[in-house]
Amino acid sequence: MRNPIIEYYGKILSGEEVVSRKIRKTYRKLVWDIEHPGEYFYSPKRAAHAIDFIQNYCKHSKGKFGGKRVILELWELALIAAIFGFIDINGNRKYREVLLIVAKKNGKSLLASAIGLYMQVADGEAGAEVYAVATKRDQAKIIWSEAKRMVKKSPVLLSKIRTLVSEMVCDFNDSVFKPLASDSDTLDGLNVHCALMDEIHQWKNGRALFNIIADGVTAREQPLIFMTSTAGFIRGDLYDDKYEYAKKVINGYFDDNGYKDENFLALVYELDDRKEWTDPNCWKKANPGLGTIKNLETLRKKVETAKANPQFVKNLLCKEFNIPETSEEAWLSWEEVNNTALFDINALKPRYCIGGVDLSSTTDLTAACIIFRIPGDDTIYCYIMFWIADDLVEKRVTEDKVPYDQWIDDGYVRTCPGNKVSYKMVADWFEEVQNELDVYIFKIGYDSWSAKYFVDDLTNRFGDSVPVPVIQGKKTLSSPMKNLGVNLASKLVNYNNNPVLKWCLANTAYDEDKNGNIQPCKTSKPTRRIDGTSALLDACVVYEDNNEEYMSMI
């Protein structure tokens, strides 16, 4: 029997299918799961059941394909197979929440409509409640109306489903399919089997609606929340939440310390780099249906227009290539950040190190690190520690969905009593490094705006030549940051696979001036901490400024 997941991944590996890094990694994981079954295994029969339903009974409602059966492309076949093919021993599906991010005009609404109809009448669920959900009723009706037109075009579906003014009902299994807007006061008590959430990038105050729907699926054995979207202009709402969560889950694949959610699947079609928008060979990364579902020449004309008129570039990047509209640029890719190399500091026996520190406000992490070199080795080794206020841990874990509790248990993060970090404990750690690890601290770089009493504490402990102020600006940080990025990508920075620092590095964005100078910046997402990056960068600034003297000492 044909396996579209394996077939699609094979074409990705061969280069026949050009996809984003996130899609490549996701399908690598799906193929691995097929080949290594555990609690969940791949059922070709279950995958084929959903595919056959869509291709046999769902029809296009308009355009040149109006009235013709839906024939899924390979990327769509692979997606449907992934959603419906992985099951447990009881036959219940693995994936309960699916996110599809794809540029506009790639057929995502049609796909969602077909999935909704399958979930209503063919999933074997008695009394299935299927909802097309959005914060505005007009948006909610887009998928539902498409599904309604599909039913009217299909004699088989029309014999099973009655299409009414504001709902579709099926008597043989007592199911219903409705559009649902976000009048959240009236939505309690839903018993949701499937929720189709379209264009979540447009949702304002969308978290409340999502939470109500998520609460509504708890009574079902194998519910499905299927979210579809392009990138958008509304920052800090549901789209950003789900995009960040998708990155966290995808980055956790094949990483023993990475975040895991086996019931969440994200298919993120996007450019890997903003600069790729002028390269036609990269366009398919965000547009898997380009040339078939989506018109290639239309996209080509839009790109040429944007080249001639820069004011169109941001909208083009956002809607046609899924680059979120923001002033912040991602600094490094996950592949550049990720380094699983380990070291034993006691075995390396470094004699001298350079420190870096980033002190927190009340809600932030605090980070402190040392970096060191050893003779005959080009590697820059990084040993780092983080702190968080004890009173904030539970809130950060539940609200931010960041595994601080696990990191604390594993020794990567230390807690401070109360609701803020004790800077004395940070200074204690540097003294611990020097006394217990027998590594002499040569210099410590710190933000020049750091608390004076902390700097005085370092001076009293280590001498007045050790604390070095680092001005936080492009003039100071640009060259060290660029060099650090190159060294990370080349795997010349060994940070002992520390998951917290890896997370901070992956979160880091940068701001660039007209002369190409850069500095790190926090994004609009407050849960995306970059404190580890800042501490490491401060150490690197001091390392570069004192390189000759430091290297003569080791």
Steps between C-alpha positions, in 0.01 A plus 500: 500500500628846412649694792486871414704602806800291398453596135488871580805483729691314230434784256601753765832322546557477125429871454200438277281660767642827635381558857586702808731366769203453730316283246813295433548436872132420556490239225828352617329450836186353342702250298700409811173440688377273221820297516513494883143438627437538871186607682380624162551330166419581139189338353493515117135399515398790720698747290348365178149521645524877543678551167246290311208685658636837390594391148185295434228717654626858525474723195623843407222756513633778277766604252637290217469183711141570607299177528808277467626267770774628728831338407749556776860593421782305660558757776128487582493121491795493741327746732173303507691175551691652792187635670289186464755220462667496841290316760537310829405142577139611565479666160505855634694759304834634621460856378235707676625845401635581152636830373539564126677822408511551126495807274168614362337340194644155572161342564504486880131597538392226260714249689354608834145472361562145381649403837195646673263289292705188565492566871124551486390186315790260447706499819276254682406752770142497628354845545803670350504877545711675237554874513660749265632749753615862482473818700267646234201319352586592140841339541350193667262453208776479237595138570145401591358652178763321292407172668132571436568557130699172492199315638269649240737394221527142627195271463641257758557767765170668421321172568651494850520867601219756513622852422305755703537877523749505786602137550536163331354198674533128446227276641671161482762598761328807653786728396509869432736741319463871584685831469584642842613853585654621823206610710682319774228552762275258309753233412531310825378140495620411151588136435739549211618215280668725244577872494623664181675827578564703186742791457592523867742779412194728477372413845507777759461385859495149357638318803167503684317343206770238452490409869123454490530267201789314664284447809220377274697208356584334831202262496592350162731200449679633191409863433676718247577872504618591150645851467588657165659836437741714311731734688341827605526848644348445845781437747486350845176306457398143417699473176824594671422260786448208264792588273737518795361175639547335160864611492555362848350161412681474164832600656444230761499222243817288530614703801496305827470823696252660261134574559259216420131496409408179321141614439588822316597511132619813321549534123673835451557599137709817495818652364799414715645846449337830412757553223368196308194685370677606179611142420233306304669175602400570861139609449363151541625488859196708594281395206484121466219534246691742278452430131193284557267638767664843503585689182876539452481793258275698734752458780787591267326827407443584866869447574606721208259769619647486849853525365404824325287632788652425842180600682345171378780279635374454855152394393645268236735336749222456751223364276689323225800368693390482867758741637319662798474877481745619764810714522692215659709257301577150624869490579587134441319193371447202725760306304754773570413515869473129570817333629478176697873479577586450867804567714624422851641816652696300756664296224585807291653677804486859371719741696340836415154606386303810407155554647183664374181585685150622419305612805123472495207711587241341726344276234807415294761233518844594620795339324871478575763312305868444459676435171847354468751363254757225545834474315495343156121512472302754295181436698351766724351314796203648685386403850179679602247525784153656522287628789129567542295620797338207677159672521485529120582143398150352503354798317771492233451127445120513472456832318814511284515123444875512554641200693677695774404231751679233298803724451510562875486126571779441249723766656501749214303762694524595867223665698518797734259538793222753451393687189833622360849374435772557758803654329710375791427144387638589156822631652510186718490290183804673351682439828387136486648470151833637618523308826332167423587459131842661543453735203644845558270782390691747286218742411120519530303699242179661623239738365623848584155576646526217754433564869792677668490280810539189282806648330640599840445142618695362204778751564525405867517131416725498193677835480426827324649384168253212457159670442491656154202716391360415156298774331189345345499649151582414142841669514613264776301185424486473120836344421502257798141398421583431135807300602300308758241414236767367264659296779166355609415401142846343462455310831802676647297600806442201726236587761466142631159460333345722767130508409432838661780676314396322180146630551626854561719490188208374290281782639745776415409756238718786383467861401710630211585857403559636151873423528445133576579527872292271721407439859269248668145605578210358689200411289141602565449163665586540871539125556788482253793564732840591359684548831742214432595654166562836667726350769698304240533804275629717785766237565589493131540880490751485784670197341552684170617820669753310712577212266876539478550524876256215572653263245846565641375385840352162406 
